[in-house]
């Protein structure tokens, strides 16, 4: 083979890959007006999952879906098919089930530092699988219901006890 044949082969492969990608993209588009909008897993820049609107550009955070405010141009994040029987009508990746079987929160509320489940199961334990506290947080056993195992560093040395051992006032 000559270099020219190699270049022609590379171009042919690129054209084939582009055609295949176009075919996949077209297959993902909604097939007919009035159909239940296709919900695909979309990772936002902060690695949180969200709801991809029909325009294929707008990504709505999970907790903005079915909140009675249309965030998609055509309102597909508030449609009855999606919001009719919460959380069962939502795609599984938008929901986090708390340790209490009757409780759930939106997936983007898991590992956000706040006690959204009420029992800290969205922040601690194997169900949540949260990473350690980030640099803007202080790790401790908290005394307030609002937080679980981390407090925002802005609460350090504020004269109010947020950690059991007062580490937020003397060490943080």
N, C-alpha and C positions, 0 to 999 in steps of 0.2 A: 504494500500500500504506500501511496505517496502522501505527503502532507496535505495535499489538496483533498484526497479521499477522506482523510481523517477529519478535516474541517467540514466537509460535506456531511459526514456521519454525525458530527457534533451538532450541526445545524438541524439535521433531520430529527435527532433526539430532542432538541429544544422545542421544535415545532410539535412533535408528538406529545411531549409533556404539557405544552400549553393547551393543546386540543383536549387532552384528558382532563386537565384542571377546569377548563371551560364546561365540559360535559358534567363534571361533578357539581360545579357551581349552579348550573341550570337545573340540575335534578333537585337541589335544595330549595329552590324558589317555590313559593306557594303555587299550587296548580290551578286554582280557580278562585274568583272572588267569592267572599262569603264563607270560605272554609275556615276551620279553626286555624289560627296562625301557627306556623311552625315555630316551635320553641327549641332553640339549640343552645348547647352549653357554650358560653362565651366568657373568656377570662379577661376581665378588665385589667388595666395596667397594675393595679395593686394585688393581683392574683385572686381577687374575689370573683365568684361567679355572678352572673347577671342574666337578664332577659334581653335577648336581641330582638329589637323591633323589626317590623316588616321591611323597613327601608335598608336593613342589613348594615347600618352604620351606627345607629343609636343603641347604646347598651345601658339598660336601666338597672340599677342595683336591686338585688332581690327584695329588700324591704320597701321598695317603691312600687312593687307590683301589688295590685289589688288594695291600694291605699285610698281609693276614691279620687285620685288625681291622675289625669291622663298625662303620661310622660312620653308616650309614643305619638307620632304625628296623627295616626289614625285611631288612637285610643285602644290598641290591641292589648295593652298591659292592664286594662280594666274590663275586658269583655266577660260576659256571663259564663262562657264555657271555661274560662281560666279561673274565675273568682267565685263560681257558684257554690262550691262545697269545700271551703278552706279547712285544712291544708290538703285534703285529698285530691282536689282538682288541679293543684299545682304540680309541676314537674318535680321529681324527687330532689334534684340538685339545688332547688331554691329553698328547701326546707331542712331544718335541723330538729330532730326529735329529742326533747329533754329526757332526763332519766324518769321523770313522772310521765307515764304513757299518755296522759291527757294533755300534756303541755308540748308546745312546739314554738320555735322562733324562726325567722328567716335566716337563711344560711349565712348572710353577711353579718349577722349579729353574733355568730359563734366566734370566739377568740377575739372579741373587740374590747376586752377589759371590763365590760359591764356585766352584772348579774342579771341577764335577760330572762333566764329560765326560773329564777327565784330560788333555786337550790344550787347554783353555781355549776350545774352539769354542762353548761355551754362554755365554761371557762377552764374547768379542771377535769381530771379523770380521763379514762380511755375513750369515752364517747366523743369528747371534744378534740382530743389530740392536739392541744394548743402548744405552740412553741413557748420557750421561756419568755419572761417579760422583756420587752424591747428596751432600748436605751432611754425612752421617754417615760418609763415606768419603773417603780420600785417594788421588788418582790418581798412580800411579808404576809403573815396571817392577819387579815383585816378585821376590824371591829365594826365596820358599817355594812349594812345590807347591800348597798349599791355596788361594792367591789368584792372580788373573790380572793385572788392570790397576788394581785398586783394593784398598786395605786398609781395614779399619774404623778410624776415627779413634781409637778406644780403644787401639789399638796404637801410636799416635804417642808419642814421647818415653818409651818404656818400657825403654830401654836395650838393645833387641834390634833388629838390622837386619832390616827387612822389605822395604826398597826398595833397588835397586841403588846409587843415588847417596847413600844415607843420608838422603834428604830426610824420611823418617819420623821421624828423630831431631833434625834441625837446622832444618827449615823448617816442617813440619806443625804 
